[in-house]
Each structure stands twice: as C-alpha cells, then as structure tokens.
C-alpha cells in the first residue's frame, strides 16, 4: 500500500503559521507575515482536542473553532482567547485571563487581538529577544489595556499577546516590558 508523504497545502499553511507565531514571540515588536489573513489560520494551527478556546464577539468564528475539536471555555479558563481590546469593557474582561502559577507558568492563556500597525499609540518594548528597545505604533487598543497588562503580569506569570493586522502578526511575550510613549 503506497502512502502519500507529500504535505498538503493545509499542512504547509498551518506549519508556516505556527513558525511565524514562534518567531513573533522570539523577536517581540518585529512584525511577521502570516501565510493567510485573520484569526482562523491561527486557530487552525493551534487548536486541537487537547486545548481550549474562547472567542469574544464573533459567533461565526466561534462555531468554526468549535469544529477543531477544542473545548469552548469561559474566558477565565481558556488556553487561547480571541478578542478585541478596543473598549474599557473588553479590557476589564481580559483582566481575568489565566496567568499560570509559579509551579506551572506555562498554564497561562494566550491572547490574540486585532490591531492596526503603523499609527496610534507608540509603545517602547524592552526585554528578551530585543536589542536595546523597539518602538511600535498600534491603533485599535484601549489605552487602559497597557495599564491592566502591567498590573497583571509578573514574569514568569502572565499571558502572551499576539496582535494581528491582516496578514501581519506582532508577538509580545509576558517577559516584555512595555512603556507607553
């Protein structure tokens, strides 16, 4: 019986997406180019029966993600959270994201949120993976988000953040310090 060992287009896309996710966290503040646009390719690369997710304010995406076999969970219990952070209400809700524990810091959530790069708030990022500092401009994020993040994250506790602008991805791990300019 012959086996087809050729990767499918889906495999190539999901592997490429996963690689970009890893590079984005390894080099905070340096935008990466995804093989496809939007939240779905990210979910397709990460979600399976071993993890959980929460989608805020996007019922069609929520249904699509449920088809991966991953468990739908309340925001405070989810591994992967897909949400907007453009309002005070959304920022308040996100303050309940899992931050892990000292014994299991990797039991924290990962947040994916839309943003626009190149205009808006200027952020100076410092920390692991950044030589000196990196300044980025992002729009579509409530200013209170950065204050909430600073209060909640105490490395190694905290959650990782991915900002998505079309096909562009920006990773900000919990170890990154952010100064709003």
CORUR-V662029 format. One record per residue. N is the residue number from 1. RES is the residue in one small letter. PSI is psi in whole degrees, -180 to 180 (* if undefined). BURIAL is I if it has 16 or more other ideal C-beta (glycine too) atoms within 10 Angstrom, else O. Layout:
# CORUR-V662029
[[N RES PSI BURIAL] [N RES PSI BURIAL]]
This chain:
# CORUR-V662029
[[1 x 124 O] [2 x 139 O] [3 x 137 O] [4 x 109 O] [5 x 3 O] [6 x 132 O] [7 x 146 O] [8 x 167 O] [9 x -37 O] [10 x -44 O] [11 x -43 O] [12 x -44 O] [13 x -47 I] [14 x -37 I] [15 x -41 O] [16 x -40 I] [17 x -46 I] [18 x -42 O] [19 x -43 O] [20 x -36 I] [21 x -44 I] [22 x -45 O] [23 x -37 O] [24 x -39 I] [25 x -29 I] [26 x -29 O] [27 x 74 I] [28 x 139 I] [29 x -6 I] [30 x 109 I] [31 x 141 I] [32 x 156 I] [33 x 122 O] [34 x 153 I] [35 x -26 I] [36 x 159 O] [37 x 148 O] [38 x -179 O] [39 x -35 I] [40 x -47 O] [41 x -33 I] [42 x -47 I] [43 x -43 I] [44 x -32 I] [45 x -24 I] [46 x -35 I] [47 x 136 I] [48 x -171 O] [49 x -11 O] [50 x -6 O] [51 x 177 I] [52 x 162 I] [53 x 163 I] [54 x 131 I] [55 x 125 I] [56 x 131 I] [57 x 31 O] [58 x 78 O] [59 x -38 O] [60 x -39 O] [61 x -39 I] [62 x -47 O] [63 x -42 O] [64 x -42 I] [65 x -34 I] [66 x -29 O] [67 x -13 O] [68 x -15 I] [69 x -11 O] [70 x 156 I] [71 x 132 I] [72 x 130 O] [73 x 161 I] [74 x 154 O] [75 x -45 I] [76 x -13 O] [77 x -4 O] [78 x 146 I] [79 x -47 I] [80 x 128 I] [81 x 129 I] [82 x 110 I] [83 x 159 I] [84 x 154 I] [85 x 41 I] [86 x 1 I] [87 x 159 O] [88 x -35 O] [89 x -43 O] [90 x -37 I] [91 x -44 I] [92 x -45 O] [93 x -42 I] [94 x -14 I] [95 x -11 O] [96 x 9 O] [97 x 148 I] [98 x 136 I] [99 x 3 I] [100 x -171 I] [101 x 168 O] [102 x -33 O] [103 x -37 O] [104 x 72 O] [105 x -22 O] [106 x -1 O] [107 x 33 O] [108 x 164 I] [109 x 164 I] [110 x 128 I] [111 x 131 I] [112 x 128 I] [113 x 145 I] [114 x 150 I] [115 x 170 I] [116 x 129 O] [117 x 148 I] [118 x -10 O] [119 x 168 O] [120 x -148 O] [121 x 137 I] [122 x 133 O] [123 x 133 I] [124 x 121 I] [125 x 137 I] [126 x 155 I] [127 x -167 I] [128 x 136 O] [129 x 0 I] [130 x 124 I] [131 x 121 O] [132 x -95 O] [133 x 162 O] [134 x 136 I] [135 x 129 O] [136 x 154 I] [137 x 130 O] [138 x 146 I] [139 x 151 O] [140 x 12 I] [141 x 128 I] [142 x 133 I] [143 x -28 O] [144 x -19 O] [145 x -44 I] [146 x -36 I] [147 x -44 O] [148 x -46 I] [149 x -44 I] [150 x -35 O] [151 x -36 O] [152 x -38 I] [153 x 125 I] [154 x 88 O] [155 x 132 O] [156 x 2 O] [157 x 147 I] [158 x -176 I] [159 x 155 I] [160 x 150 I] [161 x 134 I] [162 x 127 I] [163 x 136 I] [164 x 128 I] [165 x 91 I] [166 x -115 O] [167 x -1 O] [168 x 145 I] [169 x 136 I] [170 x 123 I] [171 x 138 I] [172 x 98 I] [173 x 164 I] [174 x -22 I] [175 x -11 I] [176 x 131 I] [177 x 139 O] [178 x 127 I] [179 x 122 O] [180 x 123 O] [181 x * O]]
